[in-house]
């Protein structure tokens, strides 16, 4: 049986035993509750940010490839089709596809708008992304004929298209030659394309201005032959995307930039991470403020137990051991509060994750998620304990010093 130090036994007794003044007992409880509430708040808020990150990552599955290969210099990859075909045989790659993406102008009736035109192989694109599950109207984008396109919901709204079947006229500036100011239209290449479907991915970068067509139509409009602006890759099941991207980067060298899905959305994830840890710092300050209650509580306990401390001193306990009593007292208050906070924070987070009791403000029909998303990550619990341990040690040192100061050397 492990024997507890005498100072720890006395500290536990002082903490749990009734005080001579009821206010001291009340303040002791408030100190524990303060630490518990601040700790629970940290756990819950970090879990909410984890939930938003998880949902953001899940949404990226819809139209973002597992791995993307981009040129290090310029806009295009020479012989993109050959590179995609070569990567199809690389270990861990399920399928690779050339993509041509650039800006174009579209006109439908009397309305026009700039768009991001993405030329893809429709059959392979359906394997790499979840485009078929995003369609609001129209056929599958897995088409064999050319001159057909799927447009984002934002494009459909701005151009006044409410169903598939309309025709879009495409305009792109010629890559070579001089601009004829007398006839500006001669400086553009034009084409027409039939809208066969409308999609919504719930991602602004795609839903706002994206038009997806077959790659041959895009190459004709942008005057490309076998070039590609990127190579889109789907990983085999069970293959880690970061590891595959790293292997491809090593294979292809400095002429190419290889990004996994998270790196393609680095800005979005960085913003979530920054907000998460800034919030963590702010809540830690609240925890620091709550620790002042611990110091005031221990000072009042020291004053309340003044006669007992002198008795301990008279029977031979030195100042160091008496100070250790209140060192342990501070540690106990901090750990008890932290334990209650961690447990309650995890329980509340798991309840919210399962039942979604706390709803997001706004019209449920227009929201992607209706309740605050929550995801508990055990690493965050360890990170939460770091400031708690530091605060406990600092308050323990202050309490130790104050107790020693109350006794004669």
N, C-alpha and C positions, 0 to 999 in steps of 0.2 A: 504494500500500500504506500503510495507516494505521500510524504509528509509535506504539508504546506508550511511556508515560513511563518514564524510567530507574527511578524508585522502584517502579513496577508490575512491571518486569522482575525487579528484585532480590527483591521480595516473592514473586513466583511461584517464583523459584529457592529461596528460603528455605523456602517451603511444601512444595515437592516434593522437595528434596534431602534425603538422609539426615542426621539430626542426630547430634551427637557422643555424645549420651546417648539410648539406646533409649526411655527413659521419655518423653522429649519427643515423639518420633515417635508413640508410643502415645496420648499425651494429645491430640495434634493430630488423630488419627483419631477419637478419642472426641468431640472438640468438633464435628467435622463430622457424625458420626453422631447426636449429641444434637440438633443443629438439625434434621437430616433427620427423625428420629423424631417430634419435636414438631410439625414442619410437616405431616408425613403424617397425624398424629393429628387435627390441625385440619381438614384437607381431608376425611378420612373421616367425622368426626363431623358436620360441616356437611352433607355429602352424605346422611348418614342422615336428618337432620332434613328435608332437602329431599324425601327419599323419602316420609317420613310425611306431609308437607304435600301432596305430589302425590296420594297415595292418599286422603287426606282429601277433597281437592278432587274426585277421581274419584267417591267415594262420594256426594258431594252431588248428583251428576247424577240420582240415583235418584228422589228425591221433592221436591227443591227446585227451584222455577222459576228460570229465568234472571234474571228481574227481578220484584220484588214491589212493588206500590203499597199503602201503608198510610195511614190517616187521621192527620193531625198531632194532632187533638184528638178525644177520645172513642174509642169502640170500632168505630164503623161508618162506612162511606162511603154517603152518601145516593145513591139512584139508581145503585147499583153496576152494574147491568146496562147502563144507558145509557153509563156511563163505559167499561166493558169493550168495548161495541160500537164506541164512538168510537175507542178505542185500537187496535182491529183494523185500522184504516186508516192507522195511523201508520207512516212509513218505518222499516224494520228490525224491525217486529213481525210475527211469523208468526201468532200467535193469542193472544188475551187472554180471560180467564175470571174471572167473579166467584166468590168463595169465602166461605163462612160457616163460621167456626170458633169454638167456645166449649166450655165445660166442661159435662159431663152425667154422670148416673149411669146405669149399665147393670146389669141383673139378668138372670142366666141360671140358671134352676133355683133352687138355694139359695145361689148365690154372687153377689156384687155388687162393683163397683169404680167409681171415678171415671175418666172417660176424656176425651180431647180429641176431640170430634166435628167432623169436617170435612165440610161439605156442598159438593159440586162437581158440575159437569157431567161425568159419567163419560167421555163420548166425548172431550171436549176435554182432560180430565185425563190421559187415556192419551197424548195428543199432547205435553203439556207435560212429563210425567214418564215414568219407566220402570216404572210400577207393574205392567204386564202381565208383565214379566220377573222380578218379585219374588215371584210367587205360589208358595206351597208347596202349596196345596190349593184346588181349586174352579175356577170359571169365570173368564173374563176379567172385569174390572170395567167393561168397555165395555158397559153394560146400558142398555136403553131403558125398562124398567119401574121404578117407584118401590118404596120399602120394601125395598130390598136394600142390603147393605153388605159391605165388605171390612174385616177386622179385623187388627190387628197381631199378631204371634206372641206378644208379651207378654200381650196381652188374652186370646188363646185359651188360653194356659197358665193364667192366673189364674182364668179362668172354667170351666176343664175342658173346653174344646172341642178335639177332635182331628181334626175334619173339618168341612167346610162343610155347611150345612143346618140348623143350630140357629137358634133365635129369640132375639133380644135384646129386652128391654123397656127403653125409654129414659125417663129422668125429667129434667126441667129446671125450675127455679123460674120462676114467672110473672114477667114484667117489670113488670107493673102490678098494683095492688091491694094490700091488706093481708094479712098472714099470719093465718090462722084457727087459733089455738092449740087450739081444740077439735077441729079436723079438719085437721091439717097437710098431709095428702095433697091437700087441695083447693087448696093453694098451688102445686102442681106440675102441669105439663103432661106427659102421658105418650104414648108411642107404641110400637109394636112394629116390628121390622125383621128380615128374614131374612138370615143370614150366607151369602153365596155364595162367599167366598174368604178365604184367610188369606195374609198377606204378611209378608216379612221383608226389611228394608232394610239391616240391619247398622248402623243408627244408633239409639242408645238413645232419642233424643228422639222418634223415630217408633215404634220397636218396642215401647216400654214401655206406651203407653196410647192409641194412635190408632185411631179407628174412622172409616172413610170411607164416606159415603153420598151419595145424590143431594141436590142443593141444596134442592129443594122440601121434602123431609122435614125437613132441618135448619131451614129458615125457619119451618115450621109449629111445630116444637118450641120455637124460640127467639123466636117471635112477631115475625118480620121479614117485610116485604113485598118491596121491591126493594133493600133494603140489602145491603151486603156488608162483611165485616170486612177483606177485602183483594182486590186484583186480581192474578191470577197471569198472567205473560206469558212466552211462549217467543219468543226472538229468531230471526230468519232465519239460515240458515247463513252463516258468515263475518262476522256482525255482532258486534262486541266488546260484551260485556255492560256493562262500566263506561261506555262511551261512550253506549250506548242509555239506561242509567239516568240519566246526566247530562242527556241531551236531554229525557227525559220529565220530570225534575225541573224543568227550565227551563220546559217547557210547562205543567205543572200548577200550579206555584207553591208557596207556603208552606203551603197547606191540605193538602198531601200529603207523605209521605215515600217516596222511591223508593230501593230498595236492589237492587244486583246480588247474585249468588249469594254472593260472598265476604263482602259486608257483612251478609248475613243470618246468616252463621256467623262473625261478627267475633270473638266470644269464643274460639271454638275455634282460629281461626287466630292470634289474638293470643297465646294460651298457647303454641302451637308456636314462634312467633317469639321470645317471651321466653325460653323454654327454650334455643332455639338460640343466642341471643347471650350468655346467661349462661354457657353451656358454652364458647362461643368465648372469653370473657374469662378463664375459669378455665384453659383450655388455653394462652392467651397468657401467663399467669403461669408456667406450666411452661416455656414458651419463654424467658421472661426468666431463669428459673433456669438453663436450659441455656446461656444466654449467659455466665454466670459461668465456664463451662468455657473459653469463647473467651478471656476476659480472662486467666485463669490460664495458658492455653496460650501466649498471646502474651508474657506476662511471662517465662515460662520460655524461649521462643525468644530474647527479647532478652538474657536472661542467658547463654544458650548461645552467642549470636553476639557476645558482648561484645568479643572481640579484633577480629572483623571490622568491628564498628561503629567502633572507634577507628582502624582502618586507613582506613576510608572518610572519617573526619573528618580524618585526617592528609593525605589526598590532595586535600582541598579541598571535600568535601561538607559543607554547613552542617547545623546541627541541625534546621532546618525540613525539609530534604529527607530526612534520616535518619528523622525522625519520620514522614514521609509513607510510608516503606517499610512501617512497621507499621500505618499507617492503611489502606493497601491490603491488607495481610495480613489484617486483621480483615474487610474487605469481602469478600475472596476466600473466607475460611472460611464466612462467613455465606451468601454467594450459592451456593457449592457445596452446602452443607448444605440450603439452601432448594430448590435445583433438584432434588436427589435426593429431597427430601421431597415436593415437588409432583408429580413424575413417579410416584413409588411410590404416593402417596396416590390419584392419579387411576387408576392401573392397578388397584390393589386395589379401588377403588370400582366400576370398570367390570366387573371380574370378579364381584363380589358382585351387581351389578345384572343381569348376564346369567345367572349360574349359581345365585345364592342359596345359597352354600356355608354361611354362618353362619345357623343357624336360630333362631327365637324359641322361648323356653321355653314349654311348655304342650302340651296335647293338640292335635295338628294339625287334628283334625276340628272343634274348637270355635273355632279361630283364623280370622280373616278373611284374614290373610296369614301364611305359615309361616316366611318368611325376612325378615331385616332389609331393608326397602326402601331403595334407594340411588338418588340422582339427582344427577349432577354438574352444577353450574351454574358457568359460567366466571366470573361476577361474584364468586363466593365466592373464587376463586383470587386475584383482584386484591385483595380485602379481606384475605385471608390475608397477602399480601405487605406490607401497610402496617406491622404491628408488626415484621415481620422487617427491613424497611428501617430503621425507627427504632432497633431494637436494634443493627443493624449499624453505624449512624452513631455511636451512643453508645459502643459498645465500640471503634470505630475512634478516637474522640477520646481515650478513656482510654489506649489503647495508644500513641497518638502522644505523649501527655503523659509516659507512663512512659519511653518511649525517649529523649525529650529530656532527661529528668531524669537519665538514666544517663551523659550526656555533659557535659563541662565547658563552660560558656558561652564 
